[in-house]
Amino acid sequence: MLNYRLPWIYRVQGDSMSPTLRSDDVLLVGRLRGRNPVLRRGDIVVVDASGSSEGFRYYVKRVVGMPCERVTLKDGLLMINEEHFREPYLNGLPACAVAESGSWQLGNEEYFVMGDNRTDSADSRAYGPVTAILARVSRTIWPPRRWHRF
């Protein structure tokens, strides 16, 4: 039987979370248990996006929208419940491409996730809000020069 308290190892494939995470970074992640995991906006998580057309099943993304919120992309800005949400982890990059727009009303157990590299990320903009968040990233463990705790 698996011990779900033990951390998992996850290898990043692709650059959708760049510059925070890079392809081939190795992460230590903690499995989330229960129907209502304790998550915060800005957490980096592993999601099951099996409905995605990109060919992968598991993605590493950042939580930007919480249950019951309205997430809107407008004029290059991320709006949460009609208020501009600043994202310091983007280091000055725009929240989305200027021409991009859309709006999503999240349900009771839905989260909106996006990659930090917004121009090269398959995320909730493509496959919609997610309910299956499997784990929270706790740190980068490889390569050693990129070791970082989240």
Secondary structure, 3 states (H helix, E strand, C coil): CCCCCCCEEEECCCCCCCCCCCCCCEEEEEECCCCCCCCCCCCEEEEECCCCCCCCCEEEEEEEECCCCEEEEECCEEEECCEECCCHHHCCCCCCCCCCCEEEECCCCCEEEECCCHHHCCCHHHHCCECCEEEEEEEEEECHHHCEEC
